[in-house]
Amino acid sequence: MRSLPTLLRTSFGASRPGARSYKAFRAPPIFTSVSTNSQNRMASSQASVFGLQDPSLIKFQGFIDGKWVDAKSGEKIVVTNPATDEELGTIPEMGVDETKEAIEAAKNAFPAWSRTTAKHRHDLLVKFFQLMQQHHEDLSRLITLENGKALADAKGENAYSASFFEWFAGEAVRIYGEQIPSAFPGTRNIVIKQPIGVVAILTPWNFPSAMITRKLGAALAAGCTAVIKPPPEAPFSALALAELSIRAGIPPGVINMVTTQKHVVDVGRELCESHIVRKVTFTGSTPVAKTLYKMAASTLKKISLEAGGNAPFIVFDDANIDEAVDAAVVCKFRGSGQTCVCANRIYVQSGVYAEFTSRLAERVAAFKLGNGLEEGVTHGPLIHRRALEKVERHVNDAVEKGAQVLVGGKAIPNSSFFIPTVLSDVPRDALINTEETFGPLAAITKFETEDEVIRLANDTDVGLAGYFFSRDVGRAWRVAEKLEVGMVGANTGFISQASIPFGGIKESGLGREGGHGISEYMNEKLITFGGLGW
Ligand code: SIN
């Protein structure tokens, strides 16, 4: 397995020898009432369409208390490949009852799990990490099949995803307490850290694997147990992780997964309002984050929210243009623009505007759009038609207001593919400058001065990531400090790694993940000892 930065940087434009060619397929019909044997046969025939080396990584059931389970109603959700619109398989349409069972299982598993030694949890997380490396090809292929991102990009995600288990294995054995000098004679203050309890993890489809491990790694390392609600659009990576957790030796009930689509609001409410669940952690949109925040308020739960961004990407006249163009390609078009930290608004100073714009357009025109499993494909589809419609709306709005289409500008009819697009002369009042596009659209706006661009960059309710390019050290400090975001890329368009405090300010969310994020899964407890007798 190549290193994470190499995988991510080569995701764009590199040909990938060894990538398998894609074969069209259709899953067999689904019956709801069948015997276990025929269910197993059916599952294995469905699994075969994924073309994995280890088909037993494919699961079509939820995971509660160490068992694979169907929805009580027998209902199923059909999951499709966004590149082909073909059915990949089905997962159970679970609801509140199954969620309660999962919470109960996590509650029952908590006492024993929370008392394991940090070294034991470290060892299991290392094993989990190694299993993800061992199954790197299969897990990456799975990400491409369900999310659509190009295989090299999916390989980057799997490496990134596994790295959270490695990172938090290290954090597990460094959960230190504190001794605080006491104000009173004969007493001592000690602070210990204890796992918070049952954690609810709600994750999005844009990183079907990594957004789980970033949260689950911290939860497991801290000694918490978890109920996970994976995205219904891309649930198979999550279920494969559940399978690997068994192989890693994580005990039943420590990790539970409830799959749902139709009942998502009720399941979310149950997780947020349960008196057993002590923490909710979510990655997704700002409106959903606000809803969960309100729901979790009823039990005053600890909550981490990684919500939407609207990242500015600023190129000053004194930038290294080669580096800025390379960075824009990765930062804007990674996952076809479907990451919360993707550049959304590209501001370029007038002195380098023409050069940057034409060079970026040239690079984007060379992308190869298609099924991410096919040789040479650099960019895949959007997750579904709704996502595509938003990109279309942003392009049309900008063009109506005077923007020029340099590359792309339209969708491929009857598909979820939007041609990677570069727009120049995008007016400041264009929708794209106020809303996150979440698609492959580079919208470039010209600016004149540093003060002006800082004002533009900060003129938004959200603040997740921001990027700028300048070789002036004084300016670099000024801009880095003035950008109202949680994470700044200074002369780089790529910041994501397990060791950093990932998170935003303003309406981009609460809390930090990765880095020292294990603290979000622990309570500090003060113990004041008296009676020392002196
Ligand atoms: C996200 O899009 O929410 C996460 C992006 C990342 O971790 O790089």
Residues whose N, C-alpha, C, O or C-beta is under 5 A from the ligand:
A	BS01	SIN	T283 Q338 T339 C340 V341 S496
